[in-house]
Amino acid sequence: MKQFLYNLSERIRLDAPISLPLDMFLRALTPLTRLSIALRKRGKRTRVPARVISYGNLTTGGVGKTPAVLTRAREELARGHRVAVLTRGYGSQKTPEPYVVAPGTFRPEQMPLLGDEASLLLRRLPELGLVKSADRVKGALAAIAAFQADTLILDDGYQAMYLERDENILLLDAGRPFGNGHLLPRGILREPLDGLQRATEIMLTRCDDSPPETVDKLRAWLQERVGAPICCTRHVPTGLWEVGSGETHELEWLRDKHVVALCGIARPETFFSTLETLGARIEEWISLPDHGAISPALLEQKHWIVTTEKDAMRLPPDVEGVMALTIELRDWQEDGQDTRKQSR
């Protein structure tokens, strides 16, 4: 059943045909998605005594949100703020909530309790605080009480409307911003497109993976309908680190290297394409469900395994022969001009 659901979700994500009865059944469930969003919009919103910056999607997964959160958290820390990330801990084990991780206290063995994305943030920025809680208001109050956080970054918070925010940043993949145009579960849209109006800034990701005219057309469409600045970005590989030892390597390490590419992310094709662009010779492509478990058998390869940083968080700390690719979010440069922010 798990494999069937994964295959179905991939066909929906890629807008591949599905059987007519299944299509009709999924379409019949979309009113539940509309009802859920309508109820959230009517709910009471709570303001907490800290600055709240939300990053989120209009679609399910695959827009590169974690590098965006990481970049903003680093900037806020550099300004001297006490920063905490608020997360649901998707894919993590159940714990009493709010589950609080004070700055500088994260241990690798906590990964199953926090999830891979949260663990990646804390590995890269140990000075971050983090709170896991499905109730974002309780999570925010816990961060303020536990370590006097004055800046809260709400991870995957666009539909978490009960917590009032100062910035509501919406990420859209420049190539497929709205998936197949259908709401969950027939499509990958979490809510109708009128949700665009809640954004205080729109961040287009992977602009370099689409023709410039496609990006320009989308940007013009958004500028006409949404009164928010538009930020154009790209995801840039910056290095590699050996998961077992932590030893770092330059990207040149990949050139002409025979490797096995392994990932469990929402858009595996982007990772595979990046490795090929860097000159890797991929002997095998292994794609798992997003946040999927990596069995020990998959790690028994005669070639080096290259995976994403997020997937690396789910591996044993003493694993050998696995390299993780580091990704950073950068401004998109077009014809030598910085197109980072353009508003109406």
C-alpha positions in Angstrom: 0.0 0.0 0.0 2.8 2.4 0.8 4.4 1.8 -2.6 1.0 2.4 -4.3 0.5 5.7 -2.5 4.0 6.8 -3.3 3.6 5.9 -7.0 0.2 7.7 -7.0 1.6 10.8 -5.4 4.5 10.9 -7.9 2.0 10.6 -10.8 0.0 13.5 -9.4 3.1 15.6 -8.8 4.4 15.0 -12.3 0.9 15.5 -13.8 0.9 12.0 -15.3 -2.4 10.3 -16.2 -4.3 8.3 -13.6 -7.4 6.1 -14.0 -10.7 7.9 -14.4 -12.4 6.4 -11.2 -9.4 7.4 -9.1 -9.4 10.8 -10.7 -13.1 11.3 -9.8 -12.6 10.0 -6.3 -9.7 12.4 -5.5 -11.6 15.3 -7.0 -14.5 14.5 -4.8 -12.3 15.0 -1.7 -11.0 18.4 -2.6 -13.9 20.2 -0.8 -12.3 19.0 2.4 -9.2 20.9 1.6 -11.2 24.1 0.9 -13.1 23.6 4.2 -9.9 23.2 6.2 -8.5 26.4 4.8 -11.8 28.3 5.3 -11.9 27.2 9.0 -8.3 28.3 9.6 -9.0 31.7 8.1 -11.9 32.2 10.5 -9.8 31.2 13.6 -8.5 33.5 16.2 -5.0 34.8 15.6 -2.6 35.3 18.5 0.2 37.9 18.6 3.2 37.0 20.7 5.9 39.4 22.1 8.5 38.6 19.4 9.0 39.2 15.7 7.6 36.3 13.7 8.9 35.5 10.2 7.0 32.8 8.4 8.3 30.7 5.4 5.9 28.4 3.6 4.5 26.9 0.5 1.3 27.0 -1.5 2.1 23.4 -2.6 3.3 20.3 -0.9 7.1 20.1 -0.7 9.9 20.5 -3.1 10.4 24.3 -3.3 13.6 24.5 -1.3 12.3 26.0 1.9 15.0 24.7 4.2 17.8 26.6 2.5 15.7 29.8 2.7 15.0 29.3 6.4 18.7 28.6 7.0 19.8 31.7 5.1 17.4 34.0 7.0 18.2 32.4 10.4 21.9 33.1 9.8 21.2 36.7 8.9 19.1 37.3 12.0 21.8 35.7 14.2 24.4 37.9 12.6 22.3 40.9 13.6 22.5 39.9 17.2 19.0 38.5 17.6 18.0 35.6 19.8 16.5 33.3 17.1 14.3 30.2 17.4 12.8 28.1 14.6 9.3 26.8 15.1 8.7 23.5 13.4 6.1 20.7 13.3 9.0 18.2 13.1 7.5 16.4 10.1 8.5 12.7 10.1 9.8 12.8 13.6 8.9 10.5 16.5 6.2 11.6 18.9 7.3 13.6 22.0 5.7 15.7 24.6 5.1 19.2 23.0 6.3 21.8 23.0 9.7 20.1 22.6 12.4 22.7 23.3 16.0 22.6 22.1 18.0 25.5 23.6 20.9 27.0 21.6 24.0 24.9 21.6 22.4 21.8 23.1 21.5 19.8 20.0 22.8 16.2 19.9 22.8 14.0 16.8 20.8 11.3 18.7 17.9 13.8 19.0 17.3 13.6 15.2 14.5 11.0 15.4 12.7 13.3 17.9 13.0 16.4 15.7 13.0 15.2 12.1 15.6 15.6 9.4 14.9 19.2 8.4 15.0 20.6 12.0 18.2 18.6 12.7 19.9 19.9 9.6 19.2 23.5 10.7 20.7 22.8 14.1 23.7 21.1 12.7 24.4 24.0 10.4 23.6 26.7 13.0 24.2 25.4 16.5 23.4 28.8 18.0 19.8 28.5 16.9 17.1 27.6 19.3 14.3 25.3 18.1 10.8 24.3 19.3 8.8 21.4 17.9 5.1 21.8 18.3 2.0 21.2 16.2 0.5 24.2 18.0 2.5 27.0 16.7 1.3 29.5 19.3 2.4 27.2 22.1 5.7 26.7 20.4 6.3 30.4 20.1 5.5 31.1 23.7 7.7 28.2 24.8 10.7 29.7 22.8 10.2 33.1 24.4 9.9 31.6 27.9 12.8 29.1 27.5 15.5 31.3 26.1 14.0 34.8 25.6 13.9 34.5 21.8 13.1 37.8 20.2 12.9 36.5 16.6 10.9 33.5 15.6 11.1 31.8 12.2 8.0 29.8 11.5 9.1 26.9 9.3 6.4 25.7 6.9 4.0 28.2 8.4 2.0 29.6 5.5 -1.2 27.7 6.4 -0.5 27.9 10.2 -2.7 31.0 10.4 -3.4 31.1 14.2 0.0 32.6 14.9 0.2 36.3 13.8 3.3 37.1 11.9 5.2 40.2 10.8 6.4 38.6 7.6 4.6 36.0 5.6 7.0 34.8 2.9 5.7 32.4 0.3 8.0 30.2 -1.8 7.0 29.1 -5.3 9.0 26.9 -7.6 9.5 29.0 -10.7 9.0 26.1 -13.1 5.9 24.6 -11.6 4.5 27.1 -9.1 1.0 25.5 -8.7 1.6 21.9 -9.7 -1.2 20.6 -11.9 -3.5 23.4 -10.7 -5.6 21.1 -8.6 -6.1 21.1 -4.8 -5.1 18.2 -2.6 -5.5 15.3 -3.0 -6.0 15.5 -6.8 -3.1 18.0 -7.0 -0.4 19.4 -4.8 -2.0 22.7 -4.0 -2.6 23.1 -0.2 -5.1 25.9 -0.8 -6.8 27.9 -3.6 -4.7 30.6 -5.4 -6.4 33.4 -3.5 -4.1 32.4 -0.7 -1.4 34.3 -2.6 -2.9 37.5 -1.2 -1.6 36.8 2.3 2.0 36.9 1.2 4.2 39.9 2.3 6.9 38.7 -0.1 7.0 36.0 -2.8 10.2 34.0 -3.3 10.6 32.3 -6.6 13.0 29.4 -6.3 15.1 27.5 -8.9 14.8 30.3 -11.3 17.9 29.1 -13.1 16.2 25.7 -13.9 13.6 27.5 -16.1 13.9 29.6 -19.3 14.1 33.3 -18.4 10.9 34.0 -20.4 9.0 31.5 -18.2 10.3 33.3 -15.0 9.5 36.7 -16.4 6.0 35.6 -17.4 5.3 34.2 -13.9 6.7 37.3 -12.2 4.6 39.6 -14.4 1.5 37.5 -13.6 2.2 37.7 -9.9 3.0 41.4 -10.0 -0.4 42.0 -11.6 -2.3 40.1 -8.9 -0.3 40.3 -5.7 0.9 43.5 -4.1 4.0 42.0 -2.6 7.8 42.2 -3.6 9.0 39.3 -5.6 12.4 37.7 -4.9 14.1 35.5 -7.5 16.5 32.9 -6.3 18.5 29.8 -7.2 19.9 26.8 -5.3 23.7 26.6 -5.5 25.8 23.6 -4.5 28.7 24.8 -2.4 30.5 21.7 -1.2 30.4 18.2 0.2 31.0 16.6 3.6 31.6 12.9 4.5 28.8 11.8 6.7 30.8 9.5 8.9 33.8 11.7 9.6 32.5 15.2 8.9 35.5 15.8 6.5 34.7 18.4 3.9 35.5 18.4 0.2 35.3 20.8 -2.7 32.8 20.2 -5.5 35.6 19.1 -7.8 35.7 15.8 -5.8 32.6 14.8 -7.8 34.0 15.4 -11.3 34.2 12.0 -13.2 33.5 10.2 -9.9 31.4 7.0 -10.3 28.7 7.3 -7.6 25.3 6.1 -6.5 22.8 9.0 -6.1 20.4 8.4 -3.2 17.7 10.8 -1.9 14.3 10.9 -0.2 13.1 14.3 -1.1 10.0 15.8 -2.8 11.7 16.4 -6.1 14.5 13.9 -6.6 15.1 14.9 -10.2 16.5 18.2 -9.1 19.2 16.5 -7.0 20.1 14.0 -9.7 20.4 16.8 -12.3 22.6 18.8 -10.0 25.0 15.9 -9.6 25.2 15.4 -13.3 25.9 19.1 -13.8 28.8 18.8 -11.4 30.3 16.1 -13.5 29.4 13.0 -11.4 29.0 9.7 -13.3 25.9 8.2 -11.7 25.9 4.5 -11.7 22.5 4.1 -10.0 19.6 6.5 -9.1 17.8 5.6 -5.8 14.7 7.6 -5.1 12.7 7.2 -1.8 9.5 8.9 -0.6 10.1 12.3 1.0 11.7 11.7 4.5 11.6 8.0 3.7 13.7 5.5 5.8 17.1 4.5 4.4 17.6 0.8 5.0 21.1 -0.5 5.7 20.9 -2.6 2.6 20.8 0.5 0.4 24.1 1.7 2.0 25.9 -1.5 0.8 27.3 -0.1 -2.5 30.6 -0.6 -4.3 30.7 3.1 -5.3 30.5 6.2 -3.1 27.0 7.2 -2.2 26.1 10.9 -2.6 22.9 12.1 -0.9 21.3 15.4 0.2 22.1 17.0 3.6 18.5 16.4 4.7 18.8 12.7 4.0 22.2 12.6 5.7 20.5 13.5 8.9 18.7 10.1 8.9 21.9 8.1 8.5 23.9 6.4 11.3 26.7 8.8 12.5 29.3 6.2 11.8 28.2 5.3 8.3 31.1 5.0 5.7 31.2 5.8 2.0 28.5 8.4 2.0 28.9 12.0 1.0 26.4 14.8 1.5 25.9 17.7 -0.9 25.6 21.2 0.6 23.1 23.6 -0.9 22.8 27.3 -0.3 20.1 29.8 -1.5 21.5 32.6 -3.7 20.0 35.5 -5.6 19.3 34.8 -9.3 21.5 36.8 -11.7 20.1 37.4 -15.1 22.3 39.2 -17.7 24.5 40.4 -14.9 21.6 42.2 -13.2 20.4 41.4 -9.7 16.7 40.6 -10.0 16.3 39.8 -6.4 13.4 42.1 -5.6 11.0 43.7 -7.9 7.6 45.0 -6.8 4.8 46.6 -8.7 
